[in-house]
Amino acid sequence: MHSFPEPALKLVAEMSEAAAADPARAVSFQGAPGCNSHRAACEYAPDCVPLPCFAFEDALDAVKDGRCDRAMIPIENSKNGRVADIHFLLPESGLSIVGEHFLPIRYAIMALGDGPFDAAYSHPQALGQTRHYLRQRGIVPMSYADTAGAAAFVKEQGDPRACAVSPSLAAEIYGLKIVDDDVADAEDNTTRFVVLSREPIELPELSGRPAMTTFIFEVKNVPAALFKALGGFATNGVNMTKLESYQVGASFAASRFYADIEGAPGDIRVDRAMEELAFHCKYVRLLGSYAQARPRG
């Protein structure tokens, strides 16, 4: 499976043509038209030209190649945690985070008929966010590349015992019936997206505004290295809102860490904390500083 289902192809072609005609306004996203990333792009930049891409790598490459100005990428969900592979893809992309967007997530069960259903197709994140609903009804979760693409796939297959877990917009786009609405396991289900661009935000643009900074780092392989590396954030009063570890390669000798902090370089507290971090690390790499979309704390 390396392309969109047939019911989505015509709309994808039309949207791609529009983006090619106006790349300065184009925002790429992973998924078929109607997915949550499509919704997020349009909410974040209502005047944008959305560009659907089959894979996350395709959405990032579209920015690197100049086919669009920005990419809208989901990075974590309040119910199901971080989005797989994103922590690897963002550093490799060479792009900079220039914004964030929080999208309340609402899923519907959609199909050709009323059921009952043997299988539900959707992105693994959506399946994880509705796993209790599906388990209670004996519906087998089936992984698909994206939520709206799963709806198009159900339409293409024509199987009345298959359904999709997708935003309600997808049912309208692909001609499916909404069998059950608002099926996420948590009422406050929210996904955080980051916006990526070829160039970082100029720091003076963030002056006087609540900001976030995202970076990755790898500590030296010595006892208490992480404890010492993070100490500077505490002593300088910098709030770290996220810290996650992940392995790269097969050595398992050291972990990389992904972190978000409040503030941006140029703030003396942030500068001191980052300087102390760097002293205890093999490397530190900034992924971007950007305005907060939502207050922390």
N, C-alpha and C positions, 0 to 999 in steps of 0.2 A: 504494500500500500504506500504509494509515493505521490498521490495527488488527491484532489477533492472528489467526492462522489459526483456522479453525473448531474443530479439536481442542483448542485451548487456551482457548476462550472460556468454557466452563462453569466451569472451575477458576478462571479470572481473576475471573469474576463472584462466585464463592463467597468468594474471598480479599478482594476489594474490599468485599464486604458485612461481612466480619469486621473489616476495618480501620475501616470507617465506624462500627462499634459500639464500637470501642475505640481512638480516634486517638492517645491518649497512649502506647500501646504499639506503634503502627504504624510500620514502617520501609519507605519506598518504595525501589524499585530499577527499573532499566531492563531490560526483557526479559520473556519468558514464564516461567511457573513451571518450575523446573528448571535455570535458567541459573546461571552462576557468581556473579552478583550476588545471586541468591536464596540460594545456599549461603553467601556471605559474610555476608549479613544475619543468617542463623540462627546462624552461628558466633559473630559479634560479640555478638549479643544473643539467646541461646537462648529467652528468654521473649517475643520480639517477635511482632507480628502482621505478616507480610510483605505488602506491597502492590505487585503487579506493575504497571508502567507501560510504555506502548509506546515512548516516547522519553525521552532524558535530560531534556529540558525538562519533560515531564510529571511525572517523579519529583521534580524540584526544585519545580515549581509545587505539588505535593501538600503539601510542607512549608510553602511560603509561604502557602498557603490554609488551613492548619491541619487538613488531612485526615489528616496523620500528623505524628509528632514529629521524625523524622529521615529522611535519605536516605542510602543506601549507593551510592557512585559510584566506578567504577574510574578511576584516573588515570594509571597507567603499568604496563607489563609488562616483566619482565626480558628477554624475548626480542624483543619487537616495539615497545618504546618507549612514548611517551605515547599516550593514547587521544585520537583526533581530536576537536576542538571543545571539549574539557573546559576548556582554559585560557581560552577565551572565555566559556563558560557560567558558570563559578564566580563570577567577579567580577560578572557581570550579574545573578546570582540574588539578591544581597543577603544570602545565608546565610553562616553562619560554620562553619569546619571545627572540629569538636569531638572528633575521634578518627580513628584510622587502623586498618587491618586488612590483614594480608598473607595471601593465599590461594594455596596450592600449586595449580597448574592441571593437571588431567588431562583429556584429550579422548579420545573414542571415535568410531569410525566406525559410524554406525547407519543402518539402512535397512529396507525391507520384506523384502528377501531377501539373498542372499549376493553379489550382483554378477555380473559386473564393472560398474563405475560410470563413467558419462560425466562427471558433475558432482557437486560437493560444495557444499552450501549451509551458510553460517555467517556470523557477524559478521566483518568485515574483520580484527579483531585475531586471532581464532581461525584464520582462513585464513593470516595471516602467521606464526603460531606453528607451523603444520603444513605450510608451503609445500614443504619438501623431501620430506616423505612423499607429498604429493599429486602433485608433479612426477614423482617416481620411478615412479608408477603411471599417469601420463597422465590424471589426473582434473582436470578444469577447475574452478577455484575460482569460486564464484558468491556474491556478497555478499548478506547478509540482515541484517535489523535486529538480531537477537540470536541466540545459539547455540541456546537451547532453542526459540525460535520457528522456527528453521530445521528442527528435528526435527519440530515440529508441521506445518510446511509440507510436508515430505516425506511425512508421513502423509496429509495432505489431498490431495496431488497424485496419490498412488497410482502413481508412476512407479518401476518396479523398478530402473531404471538411474540413479536419483538417490540420494544419501546425504546425511547431515548430519554435520558435525563439532560435537560437543556433549558436555557432561558426561553421564556414564552414567546419571544420575538421569533425564534427559529420555527415554531409551529406555523406562524403566519407566513413566513418566507417559503417554507417547503411544503405547505399544504397538509399539515398533520393536525390531528385532533388532540386538544389538551384534555387528558383523562383525569389528572389530579394536579393541583397547583400548590406552590409553596411547600415543597416536600423536603427541604433541607432539615437536617436533624437539629440545628440550632437556629433560633430566631434572629440572633445577632450575627449570623454568618457574614463575614466581610473578607474581601481579598484586597491586599495592598499591591499596587502596581508601581513600577518605576518607569520613568520616561528617559530614554537614552538618545544622545545626539553625538555628532562627530566632534564637536567642540564643547569644552566645559563652560559653565557659567562663570563670568568674570566676578570675582569676589566682591568688588564694590557694589554690584547689583543686589547683594544680600545684606548690605549694611542696614542695620536697624530692623531687620526682619528675623523672626524665629527661623533658624536654619537647621538642617541635618547634614551630616557628613558620613559617607559610607566608605569603608576601606577593608582591605584584606591584609593579613600579616602572618608570618611564621616565626615563632619564637626560637631562640637558640635551644639546642637539645641538652639542657643542663637542669639540675633540680631547681624547682620553684621559679622557673623562668616566666611562666604565665603570671604568677602572683606578682612578681616584680614588675613585669611589663605593664600590668593594669593598675599598679599602684598610683601612677601619675594622674590618672583620671579622678581617683578619689581625693588625692591631696590638692588638686587644682579645681575641684568642684565641677567637673564635667560629667554630665549624666550619660551613661552608656545604656541605650534602650534595647540593644540586641547584641548577642554574642553567640555564634554558632561555630562548631568545629566540623571539619570534613577532611577526609583523606584524599591525597593525590598520589597516584602511583601505587606500587605494591610493597614498598619497603616497610610501611607502618612505623617508621622511626619517629615521625613528627607530624603533627596536624597543622593544617592551615585554619585560620580563623577568619570569619566574616563578622564585621561589627558595624553598628550604627551608633553615632553619638549626636547629642544636641550641640549645635554650634558649628563654626566653620573656621578654617585657618584665617589668621589675621586677628582673631580673638586671642589675647595673650594667654588665657587659661588653656585654650585648645592647643596653641603652639607649644606650650610647656609640656602638656600631657603627651602630645605626639612625639616630641623630642625624647622624652623618657621612654616611651614605647619603642622607638627606633633603636635606642641603646641596647635593649634586651632582645632584639629581633634579628633574624637573618635578613629580612626585608619587610618593608611596609609599602603598600601601594594604594593610593587614593583612587576610588572609583567615582567620586563626585561629591560636590557640596551643592545644596539646593534648598529652596524654601520649604518649610513644613506645610503639608496639606492639612494636618490635624495636630493639635497640641498633644504633647506627651505628658504622662503623669496624671 
